[in-house]
Amino acid sequence: MKKKVTFLPDNLTIEVEEGENLLSAAAAAGLYIHAACGGDGVCGKCKVKVEEGDVLANKAMQLKAEQHAAGFRLACQSSVNQDLVVSIPAATSKDGKALKAKPKTTRAISARSLDHLIGSWQVAPPVEKRFLKLDPPTLEDNVPDLQRLMRAIKKKCHDCAEPTYDHPELLMELPFILREAAWEVTVLLLRGKRSEEPDRIIAVEPGDTTDNLYGLAVDIGTTTVCGVLINLNNGEVIAEASSYNDQIGCGEDVISRIIYSQRPGGLKALQEKVVRTINAVIESVCKKVIINPSDISYIMAAGNTIMSHMLLGLNPKFLREAPYVPVCSHFPLTRAAALGIHAHPSVRLFLYPSVASYVGGDIISGVHACQMYKSPALTLFIDIGTNGEIVVGNEEWMVCAACSAGPAFEGGGIKHGMRANSGAIENFNIHPQTLEPMIITIDRIKPCGICGSGLISIVSELLEAGVIDQQGKFNRNLNHPRIREGADGYEYVLAWGKDSLMGEEIAITEVDLDNLIRAKGAMYAGYLTLLESVGMTFNDLDRVIMAGNFGAYIDLERAICIGLLPDIAREKFYYLGNGSMLGCQISLTDHVRFRERMTVSSLITNLELSESPQFMDHYMASLFLPHTDMSLFPTVQEKLPRK
Amino acid sequence: MKKKVTFLPDNLTIEVEEGENLLSAAAAAGLYIHAACGGDGVCGKCKVKVEEGDVLANKAMQLKAEQHAAGFRLACQSSVNQDLVVSIPAATSKDGKALKAKPKTTRAISARSLDHLIGSWQVAPPVEKRFLKLDPPTLEDNVPDLQRLMRAIKKKCHDCAEPTYDHPELLMELPFILREAAWEVTVLLLRGKRSEEPDRIIAVEPGDTTDNLYGLAVDIGTTTVCGVLINLNNGEVIAEASSYNDQIGCGEDVISRIIYSQRPGGLKALQEKVVRTINAVIESVCKKVIINPSDISYIMAAGNTIMSHMLLGLNPKFLREAPYVPVCSHFPLTRAAALGIHAHPSVRLFLYPSVASYVGGDIISGVHACQMYKSPALTLFIDIGTNGEIVVGNEEWMVCAACSAGPAFEGGGIKHGMRANSGAIENFNIHPQTLEPMIITIDRIKPCGICGSGLISIVSELLEAGVIDQQGKFNRNLNHPRIREGADGYEYVLAWGKDSLMGEEIAITEVDLDNLIRAKGAMYAGYLTLLESVGMTFNDLDRVIMAGNFGAYIDLERAICIGLLPDIAREKFYYLGNGSMLGCQISLTDHVRFRERMTVSSLITNLELSESPQFMDHYMASLFLPHTDMSLFPTVQEKLPRK
C-alpha cells in the first residue's frame, strides 16, 4: 500500500511504500535534510515537524518532551504508515531559504514486473517424473527390463519417441529396483535438447515419487554463490540460500584466481572450493524445506567464464593471455556427482554457455531471461561490476563486449569504499549553500564506508554543487572545513569521526574520483563502441536493461549525471536484478524457454574491446564528468553550474 | 591348386587341394582304408599302392625297401602334390571284395567366398581421422579452442553438421595439445549412429597421425576370447590372437558362471577376468605389429548375453530364472577404459545387442554378417553349441530361439569326448563287413578322444552299418571284439590301448549315444518349432547357414543322417565360420554396414522354447536316429539297412 507524504514548505508530494523511512522519502523527493550520522538517530540533526498524521517511531528519539509534543520527530527514526504532511524546519535547511527542489530522483522500472520483458513461463521443466505400473514379465513376454521400462514410458506418453539412456549404473540397479518395487516405479526423464530429440532416462525410483520433483538454480558468482530451490511440480521457489565463494581465499577477483590456478594443484583446489560452496548452498536450501539433496532432480547454473571453467576443472590459463581464448563456450551437460556435488549420481548439471573469456554464462542467462533475442526493440543490456559486460541487439542480431571497468562500483580502489553492506553510504544529498551532507546508510546505522550507489550519488551531488569540476578536481577556492587537502590529496569529508561507526573520518578523495571516472568511462566507451560497430547511436536505443542487483539501487539522474548511463529518456531504463539467477530459474521451470537459449548463443557475437583503437578513443573522451562531448548529455548540461 | 586322385579298383576320382593327406582324401571319397592309429603312421595298416605319379612322404615310412620300391605308401603319411592314380590293395579292404563306394561326403559351401551372402564392404570405418591445420587465434578471431576445432572440422568435411563431443577430459587437455602442436592436430571422429546424426570428437592428437588408425574386433566366447586387429586405413587384418577366457576357473559353462556371479564379489571378479583376457588379446595383437594399445581407435565386440552382461558388470541373475529376462538388449556404447580395458581413455567399445537371455550379440553379429535381413531368401541360421541358437527369416521378419542342446557337440557328456584339439577323432569310416574302423584325428596323431564332427561321423557310420539301431542301441547280436558290454553299458571300441595316445581304450557308449540324440533332437525340434510358428516347413527353406567353426567341418550327409540337419538339398547349406567375429570385422571396417545392425535388431523376435508344448512334442519325436517321422528324411531312409 502506497502512502502520500507532502513536504512543506516546498509543498512537494511523494508516494512511498508503507513502512518507508521518512529521511529516505525526503531524499527520494530530492529534498535536503541535514543528516550526518547516516540515519543512526544519534546526531539529532534531521528533525522535522509532522503537521498532519503521525509517524511510527523506530527508536526512542533523542528529543525533549516538549519538542515531541510540538510534533517534532527525527526523520531517520520515522516510518511512514499513513498519509502525512511534514514540514522541514527552516533551522534544518540552515539559512532559512527555501531550496528549489531538484527533479525527483528516478529509478529504473523492475523488468520482473513486466510481462513483455521477462515473459511468462509455464511449469513444464526439462526434467519430468512418470509413475509407471509395468506388466510383470512372463515367458510369453520376457523382453529385457530396460525395454519393458521403455515400452511403459512410450505407452504413458502416447507413443512418443523411445527414450535413450546413457548411465551404466542405472542398468546395474534396474533389475533389483523393478523387482523390489513389484514393477511399480517412477522414472525421471530429461527432455531432449530439441523437441525432436528423445527423452533420456536418468533415474528410476521404486514406487510413486512424482510428488518430489525439485530443481536447483545456482548463480556462481566470483564473490557469492546463490542457490534457489524450486518445486518443479508447481514452479514455486521454496528456499533460497547463498554463501561466499570459498575460492575468495585464493584471490578476490577472477584474475588473481587464474593466477592461483597455475600453481601446482591450484586448479584442483579452486574446483574443490567452488564445489564445496555449492554443496553448502545445497545443504542449506535442503535443510530449510527438509528434503534430501538427492531429491534434487536437475541443477541449472550460470557463472562467468572463469567460474565456469574452474567448476568443470578446465584450465583458465589462456583466458587471461591475449588473444583471450576460452577452452569452450558450450559446456558439456555434466553429471553433478562427477564434479563432487552432493546430488543423486544421475543428476545433471547444466551450465550456461559463455560467449568469450569475459562475457560468460551469467550474462547469457540474463539475456536469456529478459528475452531481448525475441523482441524487435533495440536493447542495451548491461551488467556493471569489476568487469562491465555489455550486450546490444534485438531479435535479429546481438553483439557483446566486456570492458574492464575496475572495481570502483564494488567499493574497490576507493579509499573508504566497501560492498553494499550495513553502514555503507548508499544515498547522499548536499546542501547547495552550506555544502553540508545528508547521508543515508544501508540499515541506517552510523556510516562505515561508501558503496557503489553511494559513490554515484556523492560524485553527482559534488559536481552539481560545484564542489568538483568536470575533470573530477576539487574547487580549490571553496573555503569549507569539509573540503581540504588530506594525506591523499584533496578530499571532501563525508562524516567526521564522531558521526562514523568506527570513529574515523570518512572522505572521498581526488584519487577516488579518478578511479570512478575511469570505471564509468570504460562502460560508456563500451556502449558507444558496440553501437558504432553496428552503425547505431544512443538515439536508436529502445531499452536499457541493467542486470545485477546494482540496477535496482541506481538513481538514474545521478548515474546519467556522471556519465555512467546514456542521457536518454528515463522510461527506457529497466532493472532485471540477478539476471544470471533469473535465467536459471526460468530454464529450470520451463523447458520451452530453456530450449530457446540456443537462439541466444547463435545470435550473439563478441567484440574484443581491450585493444580496439575506437574503444580507446571513446574511453579517453569519456574521462570527464559526464563526457567531453556535452552534446551527448543535454539534460546534464542544463543542470550543471555555468562556468 | 586342385589335384586329381583316382582310387582303384573303384575307379573313383576326387579333386583335393594340393597338400591334402591321402588318407583324408580317401575318406572324403567315401572309401574305406583300414586305419587304427588315427593317422599317426604307427599301425602301418593304411598301405596303398601308387600306380601313377608319386606322393610326398611326410615321415619316414615304416615300410620295407622292396615294398617302397614296388610303389606302396602309407596313406596317412602321404601328401598329394600332383595328380595320382592309387590302388587300395585287396588286403587293405580285408576280404578282397570291392566295396560299393558311398556317396561322396559333402561339405557346406563357405559363405565367406560368396558375395551374395556376406556382401562386399567398403573401407569407411565408423571412426575416422582428420588432419587439420587450424588458424591460430587472434584478437579479431578468438573463438574458443573447441569452436575453432569444430570450425576446422566442418570446413574440412565441406560443411557437414557440427560434431558433438562428450568427453570432459578432452577439454582439459585441448588447449595444451593445440598450442604444443602449433595448431596442427589430428582429430579422431566417431560417426553418428545414423547418417543424419553428427559426428562425435573422441580424441585430438598432436600432429598428423592419420596413418595410424586401427580397430579391434573381439569375439567374447564363453571359452575363448578372440581378437582381430584391423588397419582401418585399408581394411586389412594385420594381427589375430586368442586366449582362453579367464572366467573358465569360475565355471565351464554360462550357467555355472551365473551361479558364481551371485557370490559376494563374484560379478566383479568375473568382470575383471574377462577384461584381463581381453587385455591379454590386445597385448598379443599389438605386439605382433608393434603398435601401442592406445593406438586402437575403436573396439567392436560380440558375445552371448551372459558374457555381455558380465563384461559391463550387469547382474545376470535373472537371465537364469524363468522368465529369463536380461537387464537390457541394447548395450550402451561404453568407454573401454572405464571397464578396465587397456585402451586410449576415449576409445569406445561397442557391444552387439542381444535379443534374449540365450540369443546374444554373437548371434546378432552373425546374422548381421550374412545379411539374411537383406535377402528375400528364407534362411535358417544356426549356431550349434551347448546352447543351439536358431534364427529363421528373411528381409521382412526374423524369429529366433535358443535350445539347450547340451555340450555333446563340444565333447561334453561324452565318455571320451574332447574339444576339437590335436588327437581328437574328427573323421571315421567303418568297414561294412569287418566293422573295423578307419580313424582320422586332428593333426594325424594317435587318437586321444572324440570331438563333435568325429562324433557325428561315428554315430552315422555305426547307424548305416547296422551296429546301432535308430534308438541308438547297439545290436546285441553282433559278435565282434569291438562291440562289447563295458563299465558303462554297451560300447564300440574305436581304438585299442596300443593304438591310442595315452594307451587307454577309446570307445563310444550307449550313454554317449543317448546324449548325442538329445542334443541333435533339441536342435531339430527347435528348427521345426520356429518354422511352424511362422507357418512354414523345411520345404520353404532357401538356405541354411551354419555359424561357428563347427559348420566348416560337418559332413552334411552324416549330420543329416543322424537328424542334426534337415534332409534338404545339399547345395542349400553354407557355413559362415565365426559369424560373431565376422560381424565385428565388417562393422569395424564399414560404417554403412555397421548402421544396418539396427535393422537386424528391429526385425528379430524371440520365442521362448524352454516351456513350449510344441517344442516338447517335437523334441520327443526327434529322440530317434534321424527322427521318428522318416518322411522328413527321405535320403536317409534309402541308405539305412532294411529292418
Contacts between the chains, C-beta under 8 A, distances in Angstrom:
chain1	res1	chain2	res2	distance
A	137	B	323	4.9
A	137	B	325	4.9
A	138	B	323	5.5
A	139	B	322	6.5
A	139	B	323	4.6
A	139	B	324	7.7
A	139	B	608	4.9
A	139	B	610	7.7
A	139	B	611	5.7
A	140	B	608	7.4
A	141	B	323	7.8
A	142	B	323	4.1
A	142	B	324	5.5
A	142	B	325	5.1
A	142	B	356	7.0
A	142	B	357	7.6
A	142	B	606	7.8
A	142	B	608	6.2
A	143	B	325	7.5
A	143	B	329	7.6
A	144	B	325	6.2
A	144	B	326	4.2
A	144	B	327	6.1
A	144	B	328	4.8
A	144	B	329	4.7
A	144	B	354	7.8
A	145	B	318	7.7
A	145	B	325	5.9
A	145	B	326	7.2
A	145	B	327	5.3
A	145	B	328	6.7
A	146	B	327	6.4
A	146	B	328	3.7
A	146	B	329	7.5
A	146	B	330	7.8
A	147	B	328	6.9
A	147	B	329	6.0
A	148	B	325	7.8
A	165	B	332	7.1
A	166	B	332	6.1
A	167	B	332	7.9
A	168	B	312	6.5
A	168	B	313	7.4
A	168	B	332	5.9
A	168	B	334	6.8
A	168	B	338	7.9
A	171	B	312	7.3
A	171	B	314	5.4
A	171	B	327	5.3
A	171	B	328	5.7
A	171	B	332	7.5
A	172	B	313	6.2
A	172	B	314	6.1
A	172	B	315	6.8
A	174	B	327	6.0
A	174	B	328	7.8
A	175	B	315	6.1
A	175	B	317	7.0
A	175	B	318	5.4
A	175	B	325	7.5
A	175	B	327	5.4
A	176	B	315	7.5
A	179	B	318	7.8
A	312	B	168	6.5
A	312	B	171	7.3
A	313	B	168	7.3
A	313	B	172	6.2
A	314	B	171	5.4
A	314	B	172	6.1
A	315	B	172	6.8
A	315	B	175	6.1
A	315	B	176	7.5
A	317	B	175	7.0
A	318	B	145	7.7
A	318	B	175	5.5
A	318	B	179	7.9
A	322	B	139	6.5
A	323	B	137	4.9
A	323	B	138	5.5
A	323	B	139	4.6
A	323	B	141	7.9
A	323	B	142	4.2
A	324	B	139	7.7
A	324	B	142	5.5
A	325	B	137	4.9
A	325	B	142	5.1
A	325	B	143	7.5
A	325	B	144	6.2
A	325	B	145	5.9
A	325	B	148	7.9
A	325	B	175	7.5
A	326	B	144	4.2
A	326	B	145	7.3
A	327	B	144	6.1
A	327	B	145	5.3
A	327	B	146	6.4
A	327	B	171	5.3
A	327	B	174	6.0
A	327	B	175	5.4
A	328	B	144	4.8
A	328	B	145	6.7
A	328	B	146	3.7
A	328	B	147	6.9
A	328	B	171	5.7
A	328	B	174	7.8
A	329	B	143	7.6
A	329	B	144	4.7
A	329	B	146	7.5
A	329	B	147	6.0
A	330	B	146	7.8
A	332	B	165	7.1
A	332	B	166	6.1
A	332	B	167	7.9
A	332	B	168	5.9
A	332	B	171	7.4
A	334	B	168	6.8
A	338	B	168	7.9
A	354	B	144	7.8
A	356	B	142	7.0
A	357	B	142	7.7
A	606	B	142	7.8
A	608	B	139	4.9
A	608	B	140	7.4
A	608	B	142	6.2
A	610	B	139	7.7
A	611	B	139	5.7
